[in-house]
Amino acid sequence: MAPLPDGQPGQAVSQAGLSGSGGVASPPERAADPAAGPIGRGAVSSPPERAASPAAGPTRRGAVGSPPEARLTGRGAVATMAGVFLIGLLLAAWLGWAVVAGLAFVTGCVLAARYAATAALLTVVVSPPLLFLAAVILVSAATGPGGLFMSVVVGSVVTLASVAPWLAVGMVLTVIITWIRGLPGCIQDLRRELRSG
C-alpha cells in the first residue's frame, strides 16, 4: 500500500470517500420556492365568499311581499255606505238630478263590497237598502217643503221611484263582488252558529 502524499491527507480521504460512494454526491434538497407558496395555499383553501351586494337587499325585501291591503270592519263598511248615500242624496236634492243619488248608491255598495273584511261581507249585502232608505227619509225631512210628514212621504216616494234601476244595479254588483270574495263561507258560518245556538 502506497503512502499518502505529504500535506494532502484530507484530500486523499475525500477522494476515497467519493470513489467508494460511486463518485456522485446527492445534491442537497432545495428549499421550497417562495413563489409557489400562494399557489399551494390557493389550491388548499377556497377563496372567501363575497359579501352580498347592498343593492340586492331592497330587491329581496321587496320580493317578499307587499303589505296587506286595509280592510273595513262591519261598522266601517256601514259608515262608508251611509256617508256616500247621504252625500249623493244631498247633491241630488240640491242639483235636482236624481241620477246623482243613484250613482251614489252604486258607488257606496261597490266600495263596501270591495274593501270590507271577509267577516263583514254578509253585513255589506244586507245593509244597503236599509241605509239608503234611512238616508232618503233624513234628506227628505231636511230639504222637503211643507210639513215634516208630507215632506218625508212625498220626498221618499219620489226619490225611490226615480232611482229604482240604480238600486237594482247596485245590489246586483254587491252580491257578485261579495260572492267572489267569500260570501258563501259567511252564510255557512251563520248557519252553523244558528244550529249550535
C-alpha positions in Angstrom: 0.0 0.0 0.0 1.5 3.3 -1.1 1.9 6.0 1.5 -0.3 9.1 1.3 1.2 12.2 -0.2 2.5 14.6 2.4 0.5 17.7 3.1 -2.7 16.3 1.5 -4.3 13.7 3.9 -7.7 15.3 3.8 -7.8 15.4 0.0 -6.9 11.8 -0.2 -9.6 10.8 2.3 -12.2 12.9 0.4 -11.2 11.3 -2.9 -11.5 7.8 -1.3 -14.9 8.6 0.1 -16.1 9.9 -3.3 -14.8 6.8 -5.1 -16.4 4.5 -2.6 -19.8 6.1 -2.9 -19.8 5.9 -6.7 -18.2 9.2 -7.3 -21.5 11.1 -7.3 -22.8 13.1 -4.3 -26.5 13.7 -3.9 -27.3 17.4 -4.1 -29.0 19.0 -1.1 -32.8 19.3 -1.2 -33.7 22.7 -2.5 -35.8 24.9 -0.3 -39.4 25.4 -1.3 -39.8 28.0 -3.9 -41.4 31.1 -2.2 -43.3 31.9 -5.3 -45.1 28.5 -5.0 -46.5 29.4 -1.6 -49.6 31.3 -2.7 -50.3 28.7 -5.4 -50.2 25.9 -2.9 -52.3 27.8 -0.4 -54.8 28.7 -3.1 -55.2 25.1 -4.1 -55.9 24.1 -0.5 -58.3 26.8 0.7 -61.2 28.2 -1.3 -61.4 31.9 -1.7 -63.7 33.7 0.7 -67.3 34.2 -0.4 -68.2 37.7 -1.4 -70.4 39.7 0.8 -73.9 40.2 -0.5 -74.3 43.3 -2.6 -76.0 46.1 -0.7 -78.1 46.9 -3.8 -79.6 43.4 -3.7 -81.0 43.9 -0.2 -84.0 46.1 -1.0 -84.8 43.9 -4.0 -85.0 40.8 -1.8 -87.1 42.6 0.8 -89.4 43.9 -1.9 -89.9 40.5 -3.4 -91.0 39.1 0.0 -94.4 40.6 -0.4 -96.3 43.8 -0.3 -98.1 44.8 2.9 -101.7 43.6 3.1 -104.5 45.8 2.0 -106.5 47.7 4.6 -110.0 46.2 5.1 -113.1 47.7 6.5 -114.8 46.2 9.5 -118.6 45.8 9.5 -119.1 49.1 11.2 -116.6 50.8 8.8 -118.4 49.4 5.8 -121.8 50.6 7.1 -120.4 54.1 7.9 -118.8 54.3 4.4 -122.1 53.4 2.7 -124.1 55.8 4.9 -121.7 58.7 4.2 -121.7 58.1 0.4 -125.5 57.8 0.3 -126.0 61.0 2.3 -123.6 63.0 0.2 -125.2 61.7 -3.0 -128.8 62.4 -1.8 -127.9 65.9 -0.7 -126.3 66.7 -4.0 -129.3 65.2 -5.9 -131.7 67.4 -3.9 -129.5 70.5 -4.4 -128.9 70.0 -8.1 -132.3 68.4 -8.9 -130.7 65.4 -10.6 -132.0 62.0 -9.2 -129.2 60.2 -11.2 -126.7 61.6 -8.7 -128.4 59.7 -5.9 -128.4 56.5 -7.9 -124.7 56.8 -8.7 -124.0 57.4 -5.1 -125.9 54.2 -4.1 -123.9 52.1 -6.6 -120.6 53.7 -5.6 -121.2 53.1 -1.9 -122.2 49.5 -2.4 -119.2 48.7 -4.6 -116.7 50.3 -2.3 -118.1 48.5 0.7 -118.2 45.1 -1.1 -114.7 45.6 -2.4 -112.9 46.7 0.8 -114.9 45.1 3.6 -113.3 42.3 5.6 -114.4 38.8 4.8 -116.3 38.5 8.1 -118.3 41.6 7.2 -119.5 40.6 3.8 -122.9 39.4 5.0 -123.4 42.8 6.6 -122.5 44.5 3.4 -125.1 42.6 1.4 -128.0 43.2 3.9 -127.3 46.8 4.8 -127.5 48.9 1.6 -131.3 49.0 1.2 -132.0 49.9 4.8 -129.2 52.5 4.9 -130.4 54.1 1.7 -134.0 54.3 2.9 -132.9 55.9 6.2 -130.8 58.4 4.3 -133.7 59.2 1.9 -136.0 59.9 4.9 -133.4 62.1 6.6 -132.7 64.2 3.5 -136.4 64.5 2.6 -137.1 65.7 6.1 -134.3 68.2 5.9 -134.9 69.6 2.4 -138.6 68.9 1.6 -141.0 71.9 1.5 -144.2 72.0 3.6 -144.9 69.9 6.7 -142.5 67.3 8.0 -144.7 64.3 7.5 -145.7 65.3 3.9 -142.1 66.1 3.1 -140.9 62.8 4.2 -143.6 60.8 2.5 -143.6 62.6 -0.8 -139.8 63.0 -1.0 -139.1 59.4 -0.1 -141.6 58.1 -2.7 -140.4 60.3 -5.5 -136.7 59.6 -4.8 -137.1 55.8 -4.5 -139.2 55.7 -7.7 -136.6 57.7 -9.6 -133.6 55.7 -8.5 -135.1 52.2 -8.6 -133.0 51.0 -11.6 -129.8 52.2 -9.8 -130.8 50.4 -6.7 -131.2 47.1 -8.6 -127.8 47.6 -10.3 -126.1 48.4 -7.0 -127.5 45.3 -5.3 -126.6 43.0 -8.2 -123.0 44.3 -8.2 -122.8 44.0 -4.4 -123.9 40.3 -4.5 -121.5 39.5 -7.3 -118.5 41.1 -5.6 -119.2 39.6 -2.2 -119.9 36.2 -3.6 -116.5 36.2 -5.3 -114.8 37.3 -2.1 -116.3 34.6 0.0 -119.9 35.3 0.8 -120.9 31.6 0.7 -118.5 30.9 3.5 -120.1 33.6 5.6 -123.5 32.1 5.0 -122.3 28.7 6.1 -120.7 30.1 9.3 -124.0 31.8 10.1 -125.9 28.6 9.6 -123.5 26.7 12.0 -123.9 29.4 14.6 -127.7 29.2 14.4 -127.7 25.4 14.6 -125.3 25.4 17.6 -127.3 28.1 19.3 
